[in-house]
Amino acid sequence: MTADIEALTIGPGSEVLMHFTLSLADGTVADSTDEDEPLRFVMGDGTLIEGLELVLYGLKPGDRQCLSIDPRDAFGFPDEDNIHTMPRSEFPAEMELEAGLIISFTTPSGEEVPGAIQELKDDEVVVDFNHPLAGNEIIFDVEILEIKPGLNLTGQDSPGNP
């Protein structure tokens, strides 16, 4: 029995090797793979946000797709609750702070999150913890290079089609 390679498409748990470019509607590139180093990940592992994964289902090796993704399906919309005013004393004294600077913060649970300095006041710093791409339409350009079947919940190889 031989496998039908042509029938293999991206589905839940598939291992995917692809090149991609993530850009804003104005053409600004936010993220991209290097020509020599494509991205390898497993569907559902959290590498890509759900909105980006959803557009990959059903694609097969050799497929290329360029889609515009609305903010609600990409990185969401900015939330005022994600903007926090912090005392300047919580930052190292030698750290030069300026609006637009992105700093990595550690949450109480130990998770690393980026925050963008939005405004500097006398003894306070306003930090925006919204995703930097929140509120933006995203152009997602992908080229699928290779797909390996995923494992289903029983640990058996799953078929390539969703």
PAZAPA-4460 file (N, C-alpha, C; in steps of 0.05 Angstrom, whole numbers, plus 32768, in hexadecimal, padded with zeros to 4 digits):
% residues 162
    n_x    n_y    n_z   ca_x   ca_y   ca_z    c_x    c_y    c_z   seq   type   mol
   8011   7FE8   8000   8000   8000   8000   8012   8019   8000     1      M     A
   800D   802B   7FEE   801E   8044   7FED   800D   805B   7FF6     2      T     A
   801B   806E   8001   800D   8087   800B   8008   8099   7FF3     3      A     A
   7FF1   80A6   7FF4   7FEB   80B9   7FDF   7FF5   80D5   7FE8     4      D     A
   800D   80DB   7FE0   8019   80F4   7FE9   8009   810C   7FE0     5      I     A
   7FFD   810B   7FC9   7FED   8122   7FBF   7FD6   8129   7FD1     6      E     A
   7FCB   8115   7FE0   7FB4   811A   7FF0   7FBB   8127   800B     7      A     A
   7FD4   8129   8012   7FDC   8133   802B   7FD8   8151   802C     8      L     A
   7FC6   815A   803E   7FC1   8177   8041   7FC4   817E   805F     9      T     A
   7FC6   8197   8064   7FCA   81A0   8080   7FB0   819C   8090    10      I     A
   7FB3   818F   80A6   7F9C   818A   80B8   7FA6   818C   80D5    11      G     A
   7F95   8186   80E8   7F9D   8188   8104   7FB5   8176   810A    12      P     A
   7FC9   8181   8117   7FE0   8172   811F   7FF5   816E   8109    13      G     A
   7FF0   8178   80F1   8003   8175   80DB   801C   8184   80E1    14      S     A
   8033   8179   80DA   804C   8187   80DC   8050   8196   80C1    15      E     A
   8054   81B0   80C2   8055   81C0   80AA   8070   81CE   80A8    16      V     A
   807B   81CE   8090   8093   81DD   808A   808B   81F2   8075    17      L     A
   808F   820C   807B   8085   8220   8069   8096   823A   806B    18      M     A
   8094   8249   8055   809F   8265   8056   8086   8276   8059    19      H     A
   808A   828D   8067   8074   829F   806A   807E   82BC   806D    20      F     A
   806C   82CE   8066   8070   82EA   806C   8057   82F5   8078    21      T     A
   805A   8303   808F   8044   830F   809D   8048   832D   809A    22      L     A
   8036   833B   808D   803A   8357   8089   8020   8367   808E    23      S     A
   8023   8381   8091   800C   8392   8095   8002   839A   8079    24      L     A
   7FEA   83A5   8079   7FDD   83AD   805F   7FEE   83C1   8050    25      A     A
   7FFE   83D1   805F   800F   83E5   8051   8029   83DA   8046    26      D     A
   802D   83BF   804A   8045   83B2   803F   805B   83AE   8053    27      G     A
   8058   83BA   806B   806D   83B6   8080   806E   8399   8089    28      T     A
   8085   838D   8087   8089   8371   808E   808C   836F   80AD    29      V     A
   807B   835F   80B9   807C   835C   80D6   808C   8343   80DE    30      A     A
   808C   832F   80CD   809A   8316   80D2   809C   8307   80B8    31      D     A
   80B2   82F8   80B5   80B6   82E9   809D   80CB   82D3   80A1    32      S     A
   80C9   82BE   8092   80DE   82A9   8094   80F5   82B2   8082    33      T     A
   810C   82A9   8088   8124   82AE   8078   8123   829A   8061    34      D     A
   812E   82A2   804A   812E   8290   8032   8139   8275   8038    35      E     A
   814D   8273   804A   815A   825A   804F   814F   824B   8067    36      D     A
   813D   8258   8076   8133   824C   808F   8115   824E   8091    37      E     A
   8106   823C   8084   80E9   823C   8087   80E0   8235   80A3    38      P     A
   80C7   823A   80A9   80BC   8234   80C4   80B1   8218   80C4    39      L     A
   80B9   8208   80D8   80AE   81ED   80DC   809E   81ED   80F6    40      R     A
   8085   81E5   80F6   8075   81E4   810E   805F   81CF   810B    41      F     A
   8051   81CA   8121   803B   81B7   8121   8021   81C7   8125    42      V     A
   800E   81C2   8113   7FF4   81CF   8116   7FE9   81CB   8132    43      M     A
   7FE2   81E1   813F   7FD6   81E0   8159   7FEA   81E2   8170    44      G     A
   8004   81E5   816A   8018   81E6   817F   801C   8202   818B    45      D     A
   800E   8216   8180   8010   8231   818A   8024   8242   817C    46      G     A
   8033   8237   8168   8046   8247   815A   8038   825E   814B    47      T     A
   8022   8258   813E   8012   826C   8130   7FF8   8271   813F    48      L     A
   7FEE   8289   813E   7FD4   828E   814A   7FBF   8280   813A    49      I     A
   7FA8   827A   8147   7F93   826A   813A   7F8A   8276   811F    50      E     A
   7F87   8290   811E   7F7E   829D   8105   7F90   8297   80ED    51      G     A
   7FAB   8295   80F3   7FBD   828F   80DD   7FBD   8271   80D7    52      L     A
   7FBA   8260   80EB   7FB9   8244   80E6   7FA1   823C   80D5    53      E     A
   7F8A   8249   80DB   7F71   8242   80CD   7F74   8244   80AF    54      L     A
   7F83   8258   80A5   7F85   825B   8088   7F97   8247   807B    55      V     A
   7FA5   8237   808B   7FB8   8222   8080   7FAA   8207   807B    56      L     A
   7F93   8202   8089   7F86   81E9   8086   7F7F   81E3   8069    57      Y     A
   7F85   81CB   8061   7F7F   81C2   8045   7F94   81C8   8031    58      G     A
   7FA9   81D8   8038   7FBE   81DD   8025   7FD0   81C5   8023    59      L     A
   7FDF   81C3   800D   7FF1   81AC   8009   800C   81B7   8000    60      K     A
   8021   81A6   8000   803B   81AF   7FF8   803A   81BB   7FDC    61      P     A
   8048   81D2   7FD9   8048   81E1   7FC0   8034   81F7   7FBE    62      G     A
   801F   81F6   7FD0   800B   820B   7FD0   8017   8225   7FDA    63      D     A
   800E   823A   7FCE   8015   8255   7FD7   7FFB   8265   7FDA    64      R     A
   7FF9   8274   7FF0   7FE1   8283   7FF5   7FE7   829E   8002    65      Q     A
   7FD9   82B2   7FFA   7FDD   82CD   8005   7FC1   82D7   800D    66      C     A
   7FBD   82DB   8027   7FA3   82E3   8030   7FA4   82FB   8042    67      L     A
   7F8F   830B   8041   7F8C   8321   8053   7F7B   8317   806B    68      S     A
   7F85   831B   8083   7F77   8312   809B   7F6E   8329   80AC    69      I     A
   7F55   832B   80B2   7F49   8340   80C3   7F55   833F   80DF    70      D     A
   7F58   8356   80EC   7F63   8357   8107   7F56   8343   811B    71      P     A
   7F3B   833F   8119   7F2E   832E   812C   7F37   8311   8128    72      R     A
   7F40   8309   8110   7F4A   82EE   810C   7F68   82EC   810E    73      D     A
   7F75   8302   8111   7F92   8302   8112   7F9B   8308   8130    74      A     A
   7FA2   8320   8136   7FAD   8327   8150   7F99   8337   8161    75      F     A
   7F80   8338   8158   7F6B   8346   8168   7F6D   8364   8167    76      G     A
   7F5E   8371   8178   7F5D   838E   8179   7F6A   8396   8193    77      F     A
   7F77   83AE   8193   7F82   83B8   81AC   7F6D   83B9   81C2    78      P     A
   7F75   83B2   81DB   7F63   83B3   81F2   7F6F   83C6   8206    79      D     A
   7F5F   83DA   820E   7F67   83EE   8221   7F71   83E2   823B    80      E     A
   7F65   83CA   8242   7F6D   83BC   825B   7F8A   83B2   825A    81      D     A
   7F96   83B1   8242   7FB1   83A8   823F   7FC6   83BF   823F    82      N     A
   7FBC   83D7   8246   7FCE   83EE   8249   7FD1   83F4   8267    83      I     A
   7FE9   83F3   8271   7FEE   83F6   828D   8002   840C   8293    84      H     A
   7FFC   841A   82A9   800F   842F   82B2   801F   8423   82C9    85      T     A
   8039   8424   82C6   804B   8418   82DA   805E   842D   82E5    86      M     A
   8066   842A   82FE   8079   843D   8309   8094   843A   82FB    87      P     A
   80A1   8450   82F6   80BC   8450   82E9   80CF   8440   82F9    88      R     A
   80CB   843E   8314   80DD   842F   8325   80DD   8411   8320    89      S     A
   80CA   8407   8311   80C9   83EB   830A   80DB   83E4   82F3    90      E     A
   80E7   83F8   82E6   80FA   83F4   82D0   8116   83FA   82DA    91      F     A
   812A   83EC   82D0   8146   83F2   82D8   814C   840F   82D3    92      P     A
   815A   841C   82E6   8160   8438   82E4   8170   843F   82CB    93      A     A
   8182   842C   82C3   8193   8431   82AC   8185   842D   8291    94      E     A
   816D   8421   8292   815E   841C   8279   8153   8436   826D    95      M     A
   815B   843B   8255   8151   8453   8247   8136   844C   823B    96      E     A
   8121   8458   8245   8106   8453   823B   80FE   8469   8228    97      L     A
   80F0   8460   8213   80E6   8473   81FF   80CD   8467   81F3    98      E     A
   80BB   8478   81EA   80A2   846F   81DD   80A9   845D   81C5    99      A     A
   809B   8446   81C3   809F   8434   81AD   80B2   841D   81B4   100      G     A
   80C1   8420   81C9   80D4   840A   81D2   80C4   83F2   81DB   101      L     A
   80CB   83DA   81D1   80BD   83C2   81D9   80CF   83B3   81ED   102      I     A
   80C5   83AC   8204   80D3   839F   8219   80C6   8385   8220   103      I     A
   80D5   8371   8227   80CA   8357   8230   80C5   8359   824E   104      S     A
   80AC   8352   8256   80A4   8351   8272   809E   8334   827A   105      F     A
   80A1   832E   8294   809A   8314   829E   8081   8316   82AF   106      T     A
   806D   8307   82A8   8054   8307   82B7   8058   82F8   82D2   107      T     A
   8045   82FC   82E5   8048   82ED   82FE   8049   82CF   82FA   108      P     A
   803D   82C5   82E4   803D   82A8   82DE   8057   829F   82D0   109      S     A
   8069   82B3   82CA   8083   82AC   82BE   8083   82AE   82A0   110      G     A
   806C   82B5   8294   806B   82B8   8277   8078   82D2   826E   111      E     A
   8087   82D0   8257   8093   82E8   824C   8080   82F6   8239   112      E     A
   807B   8310   823C   8069   831F   822B   8077   8339   8223   113      V     A
   8073   8341   8209   807E   835B   8201   806B   8372   8209   114      P     A
   8077   8388   820F   8068   83A0   8215   8075   83B8   8207   115      G     A
   8065   83C9   81FB   8070   83E0   81ED   806C   83F9   81FE   116      A     A
   8082   8408   8202   8080   8421   8211   8070   8434   8200   117      I     A
   805A   843D   820C   8048   844F   81FD   804C   846C   8204   118      Q     A
   8052   8471   821E   8055   848D   8227   8066   848D   8240   119      E     A
   8076   84A2   8243   8086   84A6   825B   807C   84BE   826A   120      L     A
   8077   84BB   8284   806E   84D1   8295   8084   84D5   82A9   121      K     A
   8081   84E9   82BB   8097   84EF   82CE   80A1   84D6   82DD   122      D     A
   8090   84C8   82EA   8099   84B0   82F9   8089   8498   82F2   123      D     A
   807C   8498   82DA   806C   8482   82D1   8072   847C   82B4   124      E     A
   806D   8462   82AD   8071   8459   8292   8057   844B   8289   125      V     A
   804C   8453   8272   8034   8447   8267   803D   8431   8254   126      V     A
   8035   8418   8259   803E   8401   8249   8025   83F4   823C   127      V     A
   8027   83EF   8222   8012   83E3   8213   8019   83C5   820F   128      D     A
   8009   83B3   821B   800E   8397   8219   7FFE   8389   8203   129      F     A
   7FF0   8399   81F3   7FE2   838E   81DC   7FF7   8383   81C8   130      N     A
   7FEF   836F   81B9   8002   8365   81A4   8008   837C   8191   131      H     A
   8021   837F   8189   8029   8395   8177   8019   8396   815D   132      P     A
   800E   837F   8154   7FFF   837E   813C   7FE1   8380   8140   133      L     A
   7FD8   8383   8159   7FBC   8385   815F   7FB0   839C   8150   134      A     A
   7F98   8398   8146   7F89   83AD   8137   7F91   83B0   811A   135      G     A
   7FA3   839F   8111   7FAD   83A1   80F5   7FA2   838A   80E4   136      N     A
   7F9B   8391   80CB   7F96   837C   80B7   7FB1   8370   80B0   137      E     A
   7FB2   8356   80AF   7FCB   8348   80AA   7FCB   833A   808E   138      I     A
   7FE0   833C   807F   7FE3   832E   8066   7FF5   8316   806C   139      I     A
   7FEB   82FE   8068   7FF9   82E5   806E   7FFE   82D7   8054   140      F     A
   8018   82D6   804C   8020   82CA   8033   8030   82B1   803A   141      D     A
   8026   829A   8032   8033   8280   803A   8039   8270   8021   142      V     A
   804E   8260   8023   8055   824C   800F   805B   8232   801E   143      E     A
   804B   821E   8019   804D   8204   8027   8063   81F4   8019   144      I     A
   8077   81EC   8029   808D   81DC   801D   808A   81BF   8022   145      L     A
   8081   81B8   803A   807F   819B   8042   806B   8198   8058   146      E     A
   805D   8181   8057   804A   817A   806C   804F   815D   8074   147      I     A
   804F   8158   808E   8050   813D   8099   8036   8139   80A8   148      K     A
   802A   8121   80A6   8011   811C   80B4   8015   811F   80D2   149      P     A
   8000   8128   80DF   8001   812C   80FC   7FF8   8113   810B   150      G     A
   7FFA   8114   8125   7FF0   80FF   8136   7FD5   8107   8140   151      L     A
   7FC2   80F4   8140   7FA8   80FA   814C   7FA9   80F4   8169   152      N     A
   7F93   80F7   8178   7F94   80F4   8195   7F9A   80D8   819E   153      L     A
   7F97   80C4   818C   7F9E   80A8   8195   7FBB   80A2   818F   154      T     A
   7FCA   80B5   8183   7FE6   80B1   817E   7FEB   80A3   8163   155      G     A
   7FD6   809D   8154   7FD9   8091   813A   7FDC   80A7   8125   156      Q     A
   7FE9   80A0   810F   7FEA   80B3   80FA   7FCE   80BA   80F0   157      D     A
   7FC9   80D4   80EC   7FAF   80DD   80E3   7FB1   80E0   80C5   158      S     A
   7F9A   80DE   80B7   7F9B   80E3   809A   7FA1   8100   8095   159      P     A
   7FAC   8105   807D   7FB4   8120   8076   7F9D   8134   8073   160      G     A
   7F86   812A   806C   7F6F   813C   8068   7F60   8141   8082   161      N     A
   7F58   815A   8087   7F4A   8161   80A0   7F2E   8154   80A0   162      P     A
***
